[in-house]
Amino acid sequence: QRRVRRCTISSAIYKNYVMSVEIEIEIGQNTLQSLNGFGLLLGVKKNSLLTILSAVNTEQSNSGDWLPKYEWQNLVGGISILGCYSCSKVTDKENHIKNLSTSLLQTKNHKEENSIVCVQNVSHSNSQFEFYYLQSDSTILIEKVNVKNDIGSVFHNNYVILHSEFDMPITLIANVTENSDRHVAKAIDHIKNIFQISETQFYIPSTDTIFNNDNLSSENRTMEQVPTSQIRSGNISYNYVDVVLLTNNTSQNPLYSPVMQYVSGQSKYYSIVLGLDLICYVSKDTPIKEALKTLLKELMIHIEHFITLFFKSTYTKPTAFHYELPSTNQLVTLVYPIDPTQPTEDYLMSVRKEYHHKLNIPTNRPLIRTTNALSFDQSSGVNTEQKTTRNGRLSDVHIGVKSAGDGLKEYLVQGSYDYYHYMQDDFNDKGWGCAYRSFQTICSWLKIQKYTTHEVPSHLQIQNMVVAADPFKNKSLIGSTEWIGALEIGYCLEKFFGVSYKIMALGSGHDLAHKGRELQHHFMTQGTPVMIGGGVYAYTLLGVAYDDKSGNIKFLILDPHYVGPDNLQTIQQKGWIKWHDVNLFRKDTFYNLCLPLVPKMI
């Protein structure tokens, strides 16, 4: 066993070199950089290894209690509170750790065996933060801390998601004099009688097997041996297993004569439909029996949360949705009061604002609308050679392209897009449709990022949009092979998508060499694809590589003039997506760039 430093939190005396269990931490670089103020550390624990997947800011009340912005019920099953952190620079570190430890142990749903305290290192001798493990009345300095850039990918390679989705009707007759807590308790007791490990059966479609209490006792396989499906979000592929829960509608007990009981007093009849959609992480080496027990345990936590929402809030039909957090690859479950009679999601605005605040995520992007949620309906293998969309087009074709080199720092498009180019959809636009295709790529970006629900328009639809948006445009454009430019695209973005834009007008294509700072700022703050039009060509700009000291610059160009099958290898190797210098653009021709600005919305 390694020797580690230990300090007693009840006194100022340090006990050096005490034998103890070796604790190891791994944490994502982005998580470490995001630590600010006070908060909770979230992740998984396996033996002596604690994997910190994310950090959530919290607020501290006057009484010293921790009030997490992040509701525990929103966590996906299998993700735990591992500890807390503080970024305050204090001189009395030992007393500070003691106070943090006390607050942590009082935090709801925290398990005492998961007790990590992370504090800022005032001396900055080795690292910015120090991690301590709480054990009995002492804290142990953890010396083995691994900071990783790919922690999300590694984590999801070793874990599988159990997924179960169903509507659960609940009926309850309650005395009107009882408070909501009593109603919740009655409903939960009713559910617990339905879902018991001895009575519940689990059907796993990928194995075509029904597991019950009898055959689970002799089941020796682990989750690694269960066939999985995959969904992709960003650059992460999630392996998941669908599980169907089966319960008895009739009792196995002896039958008795009907009994009628009359109770005097006023009662209220409740009929609830819970939209349950549960996901739970388990490691691949977990036995199937233990994994299903874990799923059932998490199900009860979710049902209790849903029932509480129904009786203590305005949630008429609580429904769960699953999301990927912006700065991590950890999934989160959010519950919305779905009203199927509402035509838009505007009625959920106040709920979304509350979640944005609790999750400490940006408030200028639609990240947690119901349309942002991960869908477990698509059971498909992931093509490891190229990423394709549902409509068969390539997406994010810049991933894997050779870097710009020359010591330049790259600033790229943020988010996903589809690659639109000549002759797609059996439509012949060769020689005139490049700007249309660039606009379609921009529209796909807006749709995929959930800034719009509009479908990507066709050439004819774009022409109708241009005529409607530009009063000076002749109707003869409709149905023609006439070119459009950056200005027309800007008009359409504003009128039909509600997206503001900026036009960068250049007298010469070589003037782009002097626009490095502006384009750098655009991709850092907006991250949208840019349409470039000049002469007889239009391109889509997906990034710049720029050295602000030397002024050297390169441009990541997605070329809509490509004609051929959607083959990623061909497109990348033949240079249809490539870094170019300024010589791509003609010196004797003026250019206009349309830079879409991100709508500030949630």
C-alpha positions in Angstrom: 0.0 0.0 0.0 1.3 3.4 -0.9 2.0 5.9 1.8 -0.1 9.0 1.8 -0.4 12.1 3.9 -3.3 12.3 6.3 -4.7 15.2 8.4 -7.3 14.9 11.2 -10.2 17.3 10.5 -11.0 17.6 14.2 -7.7 19.2 15.2 -4.8 21.0 13.6 -2.4 18.1 14.2 -1.2 16.3 11.0 -0.5 12.6 11.1 2.0 11.9 8.5 2.6 8.7 6.5 -0.4 6.7 7.6 -1.1 3.4 5.9 -4.5 3.5 4.1 -6.4 2.3 1.0 -5.0 3.7 -2.2 -7.5 6.0 -3.9 -7.1 7.0 -7.5 -9.0 9.8 -9.3 -9.5 10.5 -13.0 -11.1 13.7 -14.1 -11.7 15.3 -17.5 -9.6 18.3 -18.4 -12.7 20.3 -19.3 -14.3 19.4 -15.9 -11.2 20.6 -14.0 -11.2 23.8 -15.9 -14.8 24.4 -15.3 -14.5 24.4 -11.5 -15.7 27.6 -10.1 -17.0 28.7 -6.7 -18.5 25.8 -4.7 -20.1 22.6 -6.1 -20.6 18.9 -6.3 -18.4 16.3 -8.1 -20.4 13.7 -10.1 -19.3 10.4 -11.6 -18.8 6.7 -10.9 -16.8 4.7 -8.4 -15.3 1.3 -9.1 -13.2 -0.2 -6.4 -10.7 2.4 -5.5 -11.0 4.4 -8.8 -13.3 7.4 -8.8 -14.1 8.8 -12.3 -15.3 12.4 -12.1 -17.5 13.1 -15.1 -18.7 16.5 -14.3 -18.9 19.3 -11.7 -22.1 21.2 -10.8 -22.1 24.6 -9.2 -24.1 25.0 -6.0 -25.2 27.8 -3.7 -24.7 27.9 0.0 -27.4 29.2 2.3 -26.8 31.2 5.5 -27.3 28.0 7.5 -24.4 26.4 5.7 -26.6 23.7 4.0 -25.8 22.9 0.4 -28.5 23.7 -2.1 -27.5 22.1 -5.4 -28.7 23.8 -8.5 -28.7 20.3 -9.9 -31.6 18.2 -8.7 -30.4 14.7 -7.8 -33.6 13.3 -9.4 -32.4 14.6 -12.8 -29.4 12.3 -12.7 -29.3 9.2 -14.9 -29.1 6.0 -12.8 -25.6 4.9 -12.0 -24.1 8.4 -11.7 -23.4 9.4 -8.1 -22.3 12.3 -6.0 -18.6 11.6 -5.4 -17.8 14.7 -3.4 -17.6 18.4 -3.4 -15.1 21.1 -4.4 -14.3 24.7 -3.4 -12.3 27.3 -5.3 -11.9 29.7 -2.4 -8.4 30.6 -1.5 -8.1 30.2 2.2 -5.3 30.2 4.7 -6.8 27.8 7.1 -7.1 24.9 4.7 -7.8 22.3 7.3 -10.7 24.0 8.9 -12.0 24.8 5.4 -11.9 21.1 4.5 -13.7 20.3 7.7 -16.6 22.6 6.9 -16.8 21.2 3.4 -16.9 17.7 4.7 -19.7 18.5 7.1 -21.7 20.1 4.3 -21.0 17.2 2.0 -22.2 14.5 4.5 -25.5 16.4 4.9 -26.1 16.6 1.1 -29.2 14.7 0.0 -28.6 11.4 -1.8 -24.9 11.5 -1.0 -23.4 8.1 0.0 -20.9 8.4 2.9 -18.4 6.0 1.2 -18.1 8.5 -1.7 -16.4 11.4 0.0 -14.0 13.4 -2.1 -13.2 17.0 -1.2 -11.4 19.1 -3.8 -9.8 22.4 -2.7 -7.8 25.0 -4.5 -4.1 24.8 -3.9 -3.0 28.2 -2.6 0.7 27.5 -3.1 0.3 26.2 -6.7 3.4 24.1 -6.1 2.3 21.2 -8.3 -1.2 21.7 -9.4 -4.1 24.2 -9.1 -6.3 21.8 -7.0 -5.8 19.2 -4.3 -8.1 16.2 -3.7 -8.8 14.7 -0.3 -10.6 11.5 0.6 -12.7 11.5 3.8 -12.2 8.4 6.0 -13.6 8.3 9.5 -12.4 11.5 11.2 -9.5 12.0 8.8 -8.8 13.3 5.3 -6.3 11.6 3.1 -4.5 13.6 0.4 -4.9 11.7 -2.9 -1.6 11.8 -4.8 -2.7 9.9 -7.9 -4.9 12.2 -9.9 -5.1 11.6 -13.7 -6.4 14.4 -15.9 -7.7 13.2 -19.2 -9.0 14.8 -22.4 -11.0 11.7 -23.6 -12.6 10.7 -20.3 -16.1 10.7 -21.8 -15.2 8.3 -24.7 -13.3 6.0 -22.4 -16.1 5.9 -19.9 -18.8 5.1 -22.5 -16.5 2.3 -23.9 -16.6 0.6 -20.5 -20.2 1.2 -19.6 -23.6 0.3 -21.2 -26.9 2.0 -20.7 -30.0 0.1 -19.7 -33.1 1.7 -21.2 -36.7 1.1 -20.3 -39.6 3.2 -21.6 -43.3 2.9 -20.9 -46.4 4.7 -19.8 -47.6 3.8 -16.3 -51.3 4.5 -15.3 -51.9 4.9 -11.6 -55.3 5.3 -9.9 -55.6 6.5 -6.3 -58.5 7.3 -4.0 -57.3 9.7 -1.3 -59.0 11.5 1.6 -59.2 15.2 0.9 -58.1 16.0 4.5 -54.8 14.2 3.9 -51.9 16.3 2.8 -49.9 15.8 -0.4 -47.1 13.9 1.4 -49.6 11.2 2.5 -50.9 11.0 -1.1 -47.4 10.5 -2.4 -46.7 7.8 0.2 -49.9 5.9 -0.7 -49.0 5.9 -4.4 -45.5 4.8 -3.8 -46.5 1.9 -1.6 -48.9 0.8 -4.4 -46.0 0.9 -6.9 -43.6 -1.0 -4.6 -46.1 -3.8 -4.4 -46.2 -4.1 -8.2 -42.4 -3.9 -8.8 -40.7 -6.5 -6.7 -37.7 -8.4 -7.9 -39.5 -11.7 -7.1 -42.5 -10.7 -9.1 -41.1 -8.6 -12.0 -39.9 -10.2 -15.3 -37.5 -8.5 -17.6 -37.6 -9.0 -21.4 -34.4 -8.1 -23.3 -35.3 -8.1 -27.0 -31.6 -8.2 -28.1 -31.3 -11.7 -26.4 -35.0 -12.7 -27.0 -35.0 -13.8 -23.4 -37.4 -13.2 -20.5 -35.5 -13.1 -17.2 -37.4 -13.8 -14.0 -36.5 -14.7 -10.4 -36.1 -18.3 -11.2 -33.6 -18.2 -14.2 -31.7 -15.1 -12.9 -30.4 -17.2 -10.0 -28.5 -19.4 -12.4 -27.6 -16.6 -14.9 -23.8 -16.2 -15.1 -23.4 -13.8 -18.0 -22.3 -10.2 -17.7 -23.6 -7.2 -19.6 -20.6 -7.4 -22.0 -22.2 -10.5 -23.4 -25.5 -8.9 -24.1 -25.9 -7.5 -27.7 -26.3 -3.7 -27.7 -27.7 -1.1 -30.0 -26.1 2.3 -30.5 -27.1 5.9 -30.8 -24.7 8.8 -31.6 -24.6 12.3 -30.1 -21.8 14.5 -31.1 -18.7 12.4 -31.3 -19.8 9.8 -28.8 -21.6 6.5 -29.5 -23.7 5.2 -26.7 -24.2 1.5 -26.3 -27.6 0.7 -24.8 -29.8 -2.3 -24.1 -33.6 -2.1 -24.2 -35.3 -3.7 -21.3 -39.1 -4.3 -21.1 -40.5 -4.7 -17.6 -43.3 -7.2 -17.2 -45.6 -7.3 -14.1 -48.5 -9.5 -13.1 -51.9 -7.9 -13.6 -53.5 -10.7 -11.5 -52.5 -11.9 -8.1 -50.9 -15.3 -7.5 -52.6 -15.4 -4.0 -55.8 -17.5 -3.3 -59.0 -16.0 -4.5 -61.5 -14.6 -2.0 -65.0 -13.3 -2.2 -65.4 -9.6 -3.1 -65.5 -7.3 0.0 -67.0 -3.8 0.0 -65.8 -1.3 2.5 -67.7 1.9 3.2 -65.7 4.8 4.5 -67.4 8.0 5.5 -65.9 11.3 4.4 -64.9 13.2 1.3 -62.4 11.6 -1.1 -60.7 12.5 -4.3 -60.1 10.2 -7.2 -56.7 10.5 -9.0 -55.9 9.0 -12.4 -52.2 9.6 -13.4 -50.3 8.5 -16.4 -46.5 8.6 -15.8 -44.4 8.9 -19.0 -41.5 6.8 -17.7 -38.3 6.7 -19.7 -35.4 5.5 -17.6 -31.8 5.1 -18.4 -29.2 3.6 -16.1 -25.4 3.2 -16.5 -23.8 -0.2 -15.6 -20.3 -1.3 -16.2 -19.9 -4.0 -18.9 -18.5 -6.5 -16.3 -21.7 -6.2 -14.2 -23.6 -9.6 -14.0 -27.0 -9.4 -15.7 -28.8 -10.2 -12.5 -27.2 -7.2 -10.7 -27.7 -4.9 -13.6 -31.5 -5.6 -13.7 -31.7 -5.2 -9.9 -30.0 -1.8 -10.3 -32.5 -0.8 -13.0 -35.4 -1.7 -10.8 -34.0 0.3 -8.0 -33.5 3.3 -10.2 -37.1 2.9 -11.5 -38.5 3.3 -8.0 -36.5 6.5 -7.5 -37.9 7.9 -10.8 -41.4 6.9 -10.0 -41.2 8.6 -6.6 -39.9 11.7 -8.2 -42.7 11.7 -10.8 -45.5 11.1 -8.3 -44.1 13.9 -6.1 -44.1 16.3 -9.1 -47.7 15.4 -9.8 -49.1 16.0 -6.3 -46.8 18.9 -5.4 -46.7 20.9 -8.6 -48.6 21.6 -11.8 -47.2 18.6 -13.7 -50.2 17.0 -15.2 -48.2 14.4 -17.2 -44.6 14.2 -16.1 -42.5 12.9 -19.0 -38.8 12.1 -19.0 -36.2 13.2 -21.7 -32.5 12.5 -21.9 -29.8 15.0 -22.8 -26.0 15.3 -23.2 -24.5 18.1 -21.2 -22.6 20.7 -23.3 -19.2 20.4 -21.5 -19.2 16.6 -20.7 -20.4 13.3 -22.2 -22.5 12.5 -19.2 -26.2 12.1 -19.8 -28.9 13.8 -17.8 -32.6 13.0 -17.4 -35.0 16.0 -17.2 -38.8 15.8 -16.6 -41.2 18.1 -18.4 -45.0 18.6 -17.9 -46.0 17.6 -21.4 -49.3 19.0 -22.7 -50.1 17.3 -26.1 -52.6 20.0 -27.0 -49.9 22.7 -27.2 -48.6 23.4 -30.7 -45.2 24.7 -29.6 -42.8 24.3 -26.7 -43.3 27.9 -25.6 -45.3 26.8 -22.6 -42.2 25.0 -21.3 -40.1 28.2 -21.3 -40.2 28.7 -17.5 -39.3 25.1 -16.8 -36.4 25.3 -19.3 -35.1 28.5 -17.6 -35.1 26.7 -14.3 -33.2 23.7 -15.7 -30.7 26.0 -17.4 -30.0 27.6 -14.0 -29.8 24.4 -12.1 -27.6 22.7 -14.6 -25.4 25.8 -15.0 -25.5 25.6 -18.8 -25.5 28.5 -21.4 -28.7 30.4 -21.7 -28.1 31.5 -25.3 -28.6 28.1 -27.0 -31.6 25.7 -27.2 -29.9 22.7 -25.5 -32.7 21.0 -23.6 -35.8 21.4 -25.7 -37.7 18.1 -26.1 -36.4 18.1 -29.7 -32.8 18.1 -28.3 -33.4 14.9 -26.5 -31.6 11.7 -27.4 -33.8 9.2 -29.2 -33.6 5.5 -28.3 -35.9 4.6 -31.1 -33.1 4.2 -33.7 -31.5 0.9 -33.3 -28.5 0.9 -35.6 -24.9 0.2 -35.8 -22.5 3.1 -36.2 -20.6 3.4 -39.4 -17.1 3.9 -38.1 -15.8 5.0 -41.5 -18.2 7.9 -42.1 -20.9 9.7 -40.2 -24.2 9.9 -42.2 -27.5 11.5 -41.3 -31.0 10.0 -41.5 -31.4 11.3 -45.0 -28.2 9.7 -46.2 -26.1 12.8 -46.4 -22.7 13.1 -44.9 -22.4 15.2 -41.8 -19.4 16.8 -40.1 -17.0 15.9 -42.9 -14.3 18.2 -41.5 -13.7 15.8 -38.7 -10.5 13.9 -39.5 -9.2 16.4 -42.1 -5.4 17.1 -41.9 -4.7 20.1 -39.7 -3.8 23.5 -41.1 -0.2 23.2 -39.8 2.3 26.0 -39.7 1.7 26.5 -36.0 -1.7 28.0 -36.6 -4.5 27.8 -34.1 -7.7 26.5 -35.5 -11.2 28.0 -34.8 -13.9 25.8 -36.1 -17.7 25.5 -36.6 -19.4 24.5 -33.4 -22.0 21.8 -33.7 -23.1 19.5 -36.5 -24.2 20.1 -40.1 -25.0 18.2 -43.3 -22.9 18.4 -46.4 -25.0 19.7 -49.4 -23.4 19.7 -52.8 -24.1 19.6 -56.5 -26.5 17.0 -58.0 -27.9 15.7 -54.7 -31.5 14.4 -54.6 -31.2 13.8 -58.4 -31.5 17.5 -58.9 -29.2 19.0 -61.6 -27.9 22.3 -60.3 -24.4 21.9 -61.7 -23.0 25.3 -62.7 -25.5 27.5 -60.8 -26.5 26.0 -57.5 -23.4 26.4 -55.3 -24.8 29.2 -53.2 -28.1 27.3 -52.7 -26.1 24.3 -51.5 -24.1 26.5 -49.1 -27.4 27.9 -47.7 -28.8 24.4 -47.3 -25.7 23.5 -45.3 -26.3 26.5 -43.0 -30.0 25.6 -42.7 -29.1 22.1 -41.7 -26.8 23.5 -39.0 -29.7 25.6 -37.6 -32.0 22.6 -37.6 -29.6 20.1 -36.0 -28.7 22.7 -33.3 -32.5 23.1 -32.7 -32.6 26.8 -33.6 -35.4 26.0 -36.0 -38.0 23.4 -36.7 -38.1 24.2 -40.4 -36.9 21.6 -42.9 -34.0 22.4 -45.1 -35.5 24.1 -48.1 -35.2 23.0 -51.7 -33.9 25.2 -54.5 -37.4 26.2 -55.6 -38.4 26.9 -52.0 -35.3 29.1 -51.6 -36.2 31.0 -54.7 -39.7 31.7 -53.4 -38.1 32.8 -50.0 -35.8 35.2 -51.8 -38.6 36.8 -53.8 -40.7 37.1 -50.6 -37.8 38.6 -48.6 -36.4 40.9 -51.2 -38.9 43.4 -52.7 -36.5 44.3 -55.5 -36.1 40.7 -56.6 -37.9 39.8 -59.8 -40.3 36.9 -59.7 -38.6 35.4 -62.7 -36.0 34.0 -60.3 -38.6 31.3 -59.3 -38.0 28.1 -61.3 -34.9 29.6 -63.0 -31.2 28.7 -62.8 -30.3 32.2 -61.6 -27.5 32.6 -59.1 -28.1 34.0 -55.6 -25.5 35.6 -53.3 -24.7 36.3 -49.7 -27.2 39.2 -49.4 -30.1 37.0 -50.5 -29.1 34.3 -48.1 -29.1 36.9 -45.3 -32.5 38.2 -46.2 -33.9 34.6 -46.0 -32.2 33.9 -42.7 -33.8 36.9 -41.1 -37.3 36.7 -42.6 -37.9 32.9 -42.4 -35.6 31.7 -39.7 -35.5 34.7 -37.4 -31.7 34.6 -37.6 -29.7 37.8 -37.7 -26.6 38.0 -39.9 -23.6 40.1 -40.7 -22.3 40.9 -44.2 -18.6 41.2 -44.7 -18.0 43.0 -48.0 -14.5 42.8 -49.6 -13.3 44.6 -52.6 -10.8 41.8 -53.4 -10.7 38.1 -52.5 -7.2 38.7 -51.1 -8.6 41.1 -48.5 -9.6 38.0 -46.6 -6.0 37.7 -45.5 -6.6 40.7 -43.2 -9.9 39.4 -41.7 -8.3 36.9 -39.4 -9.3 38.5 -36.1 -13.0 39.0 -37.2 -13.4 35.5 -38.5 -11.6 34.1 -35.4 -14.1 36.1 -33.2 -17.0 34.7 -35.3 -16.1 31.1 -34.8 -15.3 31.6 -31.1 -18.5 33.4 -30.3 -21.0 32.3 -32.9 -19.7 29.0 -34.4 -22.0 29.1 -37.4 -21.0 28.1 -41.0 -20.3 31.1 -43.2 -21.3 31.5 -46.8 -18.7 33.0 -49.1 -19.7 34.4 -52.5 -17.5 36.0 -55.1 -17.2 35.9 -58.9 -18.8 32.7 -60.2 -18.2 30.6 -57.0 -19.7 30.2 -53.6 -18.2 28.2 -50.7 -19.0 27.3 -47.1 -16.4 28.4 -44.6 -16.2 26.1 -41.6 -13.2 27.6 -39.8 -10.1 29.6 -39.8 -6.6 28.8 -38.7 -4.9 32.0 -37.5 -1.8 33.3 -35.8 -2.6 36.7 -34.3 1.1 37.6 -34.0 2.2 36.9 -37.6 -1.2 37.3 -39.2 -0.8 34.1 -41.1 -4.2 32.6 -41.9 -5.8 29.6 -43.6 -9.5 28.8 -44.4 -11.3 25.5 -43.9 -13.5 25.4 -47.1 -16.4 23.0 -47.6 -16.8 23.0 -51.4 -20.4 22.6 -52.7 -19.2 22.0 -56.3 -18.5 18.3 -55.6 -20.3 15.9 -57.9 -20.3 12.2 -57.0 -21.4 9.7 -54.3 -21.3 10.7 -50.6 -18.1 9.0 -49.8 -16.1 10.6 -47.0 -12.8 9.2 -48.0 -13.2 10.5 -51.6 -14.4 13.9 -50.4 -11.5 14.3 -47.9 -8.7 12.9 -50.0 -9.7 14.9 -53.2 -9.8 18.1 -51.2 -13.5 18.9 -51.3 -13.1 19.7 -47.6 -9.7 21.2 -47.1 -7.6 24.0 -45.6 -6.7 26.7 -48.2 -4.6 29.8 -48.2 -5.9 33.1 -49.5 -4.9 32.3 -53.1 -8.1 30.3 -53.4 -9.9 33.6 -53.8 -9.5 35.8 -56.8 -7.6 39.1 -56.3 -9.6 40.9 -59.1 -13.1 40.0 -57.7 -15.2 41.3 -54.9 -16.6 38.9 -52.3 -19.4 39.0 -49.8 -19.5 36.8 -46.7 -22.8 36.1 -44.9 -22.1 35.3 -41.2 -25.2 34.0 -39.4 -25.5 35.1 -35.8 -26.6 32.7 -33.2 -30.1 33.5 -31.9 -30.1 34.0 -28.1 -32.8 31.6 -27.1 -33.3 28.5 -25.0 
